[in-house]
Amino acid sequence: MPEKIIKIVFLFFAVLIFLSILAYSPEKKVKVCFEQRCFLVEVANTPSERAQGLMNRKSLDKNSGMLFVFDKEDIYFFWMKNTLISLDMIWMKEDPSAGSGQVVFIKENAQPCINDNCSYIIPDAKAKYVLEINTGLVKEMGLKIGDNLDIN
């Protein structure tokens, strides 16, 4: 009888280890820099990652954020549904000659929205990337349309 219990417990832990290995997905992060200021940001490059974004996060480290990467340049609108923190949002087109993204639209201080009446933020230019960082940092860095951000 004790031998059977030991086998069941062993099997239980083996299944737990296997499931935890399957569930593990290393966080994709890249460095995005403007002049001397760099951010280590999470990458959202699948539809589900982009849909989730920074929803339900209560805070964001000062030098972190999220980089949304799309397959092609287009008009990508965002909203702040279930986003609990204010954000600065930076739309960038791809600039292959500089190995970076060129800023085409900025939305400073996008406010949280926890109900269903959230308005959309619609840029007036096509972009391939959207960077979300803590509110106030665009102003602090002096970032403006036409500037380049290096994406490593």
C-alpha positions in Angstrom: 0.0 0.0 0.0 2.7 2.6 0.9 4.4 1.8 -2.4 1.3 2.7 -4.3 0.9 6.0 -2.5 4.6 6.8 -3.3 4.0 6.1 -7.0 0.9 8.3 -7.0 2.7 11.2 -5.2 5.6 10.8 -7.6 3.3 10.8 -10.6 1.5 13.9 -9.3 4.8 15.9 -8.9 6.0 14.7 -12.3 2.8 16.0 -13.9 3.1 19.4 -12.0 6.7 19.8 -13.3 5.7 18.9 -16.8 2.8 21.5 -16.8 5.0 24.2 -15.3 7.6 23.6 -18.1 4.8 23.9 -20.7 3.4 27.1 -19.1 6.9 28.8 -19.0 7.4 31.3 -21.7 10.3 33.6 -21.3 9.3 37.2 -21.5 10.5 38.8 -24.7 12.2 42.1 -24.0 14.1 44.6 -26.1 15.9 47.8 -25.4 14.5 51.0 -26.9 16.6 54.2 -26.7 16.2 57.9 -27.4 19.5 59.6 -27.2 20.9 58.5 -23.8 17.6 57.4 -22.3 16.9 53.6 -22.7 13.9 51.5 -21.7 13.8 47.7 -21.3 10.4 46.9 -22.8 8.2 43.9 -23.2 7.4 43.0 -26.8 3.8 42.4 -27.9 4.0 41.0 -31.4 1.1 38.5 -31.5 -2.6 39.4 -31.7 -3.2 38.1 -28.2 -0.2 39.9 -26.7 -1.3 43.1 -28.4 -4.9 42.7 -27.3 -3.7 42.2 -23.6 -1.1 45.0 -23.7 -0.7 46.6 -20.3 -4.2 45.8 -19.1 -4.7 45.3 -15.4 -1.2 46.4 -14.4 -1.1 48.5 -11.3 2.3 50.0 -12.0 5.1 50.2 -14.5 8.8 50.5 -13.6 10.2 53.9 -14.7 12.5 52.6 -17.4 10.2 49.9 -18.7 7.2 49.7 -21.0 5.7 47.8 -23.9 6.6 47.8 -27.6 3.7 46.7 -29.9 5.1 45.3 -33.1 2.9 44.9 -36.1 3.5 43.0 -39.4 3.2 46.1 -41.6 2.8 49.8 -41.4 -0.9 50.9 -41.0 -3.1 53.1 -38.9 -3.4 51.3 -35.5 -5.7 52.7 -33.0 -5.5 52.0 -29.3 -7.7 52.4 -26.3 -7.1 52.3 -22.5 -9.7 49.7 -21.6 -8.8 48.0 -18.3 -5.5 49.9 -18.3 -5.0 51.1 -14.7 -2.1 53.5 -15.3 -1.6 56.7 -17.3 0.7 56.2 -20.3 2.6 58.1 -23.0 2.1 56.4 -26.4 4.5 56.8 -29.3 3.7 55.5 -32.8 6.7 54.9 -35.1 7.2 54.0 -38.7 10.1 51.7 -39.5 13.3 53.5 -40.6 15.5 50.8 -42.0 18.3 53.2 -43.0 18.7 54.2 -39.3 17.9 50.8 -37.8 15.2 52.4 -35.8 11.7 53.7 -35.6 10.8 57.2 -36.5 8.2 58.9 -34.4 5.0 59.8 -36.4 2.5 60.4 -33.7 2.5 60.9 -29.9 -0.3 60.7 -27.4 0.8 62.0 -24.0 -0.9 61.2 -20.7 -3.5 58.7 -22.0 -5.8 58.2 -19.1 -7.0 54.9 -17.6 -10.5 53.6 -18.6 -12.1 50.8 -16.6 -15.6 50.9 -18.1 -17.0 50.2 -21.5 -17.1 53.9 -22.7 -13.4 54.1 -23.5 -12.5 56.4 -26.4 -10.0 55.4 -29.1 -6.7 57.1 -29.7 -6.4 57.3 -33.5 -3.1 58.4 -35.0 -2.9 60.5 -38.1 0.0 58.5 -39.6 0.8 54.9 -40.4 3.1 53.1 -38.0 4.7 49.7 -37.5 5.5 50.1 -33.8 3.8 51.6 -30.8 5.7 52.2 -27.6 3.9 52.7 -24.3 5.8 54.2 -21.4 4.9 56.0 -18.1 3.2 59.3 -18.6 5.4 62.4 -18.4 8.4 60.7 -20.0 7.8 62.1 -23.5 7.9 65.6 -22.1 10.9 64.8 -19.8 12.9 63.5 -22.8 11.8 66.3 -25.2 10.6 63.6 -27.7 8.9 64.9 -30.8 7.5 63.8 -34.2 10.4 63.0 -36.5 12.8 61.8 -33.8 14.3 58.3 -34.0 14.2 55.7 -31.3 16.7 52.9 -31.6 15.1 49.4 -31.2 17.6 46.7 -30.3 
